[in-house]
Amino acid sequence: MADSELRAVVLELLDVQAVKFGQFRLKSGLTSPVYFDLRVIISHPELLRQVSSLLYKCAEDAAAKFDCVCGVPYTALPLATIICSTQDYPMLIRRKEAKDYGTKRLIEGNVQPGDVCLIVEDVVTSGSSVLETAQVLQAEGLKVTDAVVLLDREQGGGARLKAEGITLHPVISISTLMSVLLDAGRIDEATCRSVEDFIRENQTFSAGQQNDSSPAKKKKKCAEPSYGERADLPGIHPVASRLLRLMEQKSSNLCVSADVTRAEELLEIAETLGPLICVLKTHVDILQDFSPEVSGRLKELAEKHNFLIFEDRKFADIGNTVKHQYEGGLYQISSWAHIVNAHAVPGPGVVEGLRAVGQPLGRGCLLIGEMSSRGSLATAGYTQAVVKMADEYPDFVFGFISGSKISSKPEHVHMTPGVQMQSGGDGLGQQYSTPDEVVGSKGSDIIIVGRGITGSADQLKAAEEYRRAGWEAYLSRLSALS
C-alpha cells in the first residue's frame, strides 16, 4: 500500500471518529487512551469499500492462501462481505451463540472440512476475538493459518496468535497511525506519548503465556492521579486546583445547569442543590429579572455551599468585543463568575480579550472542544486545534467543554454536557450520555446535568442520584487503573 494511500485512510478514520482519544475500557479488560470504533465506517460507503480493498490487498501481499473468508462478528462482517463479493470467495458467518431452534449451528454457510479460512478483523488487541473465531472454525474441520486486520494495537495480539499457529497481517499498526496523525498535526506530542507509554506498559502476551491471557491476571498500570492529586500539580491553574480540591472534599463531580428564566428559581436551585454540586452553570442572559443583587446573592451562596459559578456565555467574537462583554454591560460577568467558556473559531484573539479581563481577577476559561448536539461541526481536526490553543494560554485556559477527554494533560479539566440517566436525544438535536459513559468510558471529569434535575419533581433527590452516579463512575475508573 502506498504511503499516500495509508495516510489518507488514517486521516479519514479520524475524521469520521473511528479513532478517538480519551479513556476507554477494552474487551481485554484494559483501559486505553485511544479507542477504535470502526463500526462507524459502515455509514461511509466509500471508506468501507476502501478499507475492504486494503484488507484483501494485505492478504494478497502476504501471499496468504485460503479457500473461504470469515469476518469476526460483528464489525468485520460487512468487510468480509465486500471482500467475498468483489473477489469471488465463499463467505462463512460465525454466530456468537447458537440459536435454540433451526440448525443450531455456530457457523453459517457451506462448510467444506479441510478448507483454509481467512479471518478478517477490524482491531486486534489481545487477539482473543480472532482466536475464538478460529477455534469455532477449526471445530468444524476448517484450517486457519492467517488473519488480516485493519488496525493492530501492537499489544501482543500478533504474538499470541502466532503461538497458536495463526499469522496476523495488519494493514495499519498503531505506531504508524500515531506517526501519521502527529506529522499531520492532528494530535499533539503529549497524546502520542501517552499512547506509546500505554502500549509499552500494557502488553497482553509474552513468551510462555500461551494459554493464560485472563484480564484478571494482567497487571494494570498507568494509574491516573485522583482529583486531589491533580489539584496539587505544579503549575496547575488556580481555578482548576480549587475546583478539583472541592470535588474531592464534597465527593461530587456534578455540575447543575440552571437554565431558568427567573432569578428566584436560580437562587433557589443554588440554595437547595449547592451542597451536592461542584459547579453551578448559569445562562444569565435568559433571566427576565436580572439585577446586580442577583449576582451578589449568587456569590454568597457559592461561598456558603463551596461551589464555583460557571457562566455559559460561549464567547465567540473578536478580542476587543468579548473583553467588553466580559467585564461590562448589564451583567458584568467577570465580577461574579469564576469560570466562562469560549469558542475557538475566532482564533486566539477571543482568548486574549477574555484573558486581559479575567486573568488579573483569578478567573479561568474553558474552550469548547466538542458539543453534545447532533450534527455539530466541531470535528476531530477542530478539537485538536482547540487543545493546542489551550496549551498556549495555560495562565487562563484550564480545560474544555467536550464529549470526552480530549487532552492527556492531568492539569486540564473536562466538563461534559448532555448527561442523563438514559442515553438518547431530544427533538432539538441534543444527544444524551449516561454518567458512567461520560466519566467511566469517555474519561471526562465533570458531568453537566440540566433537565434531568431541574425538570424533576424532586430536584434534591434527582441531584443526589446524579451526584452518586457520577462519583461512582469516577471511583470505578480509578479502581480500573490501579
Disulfide bonds with the S-S distance in Angstrom:
none
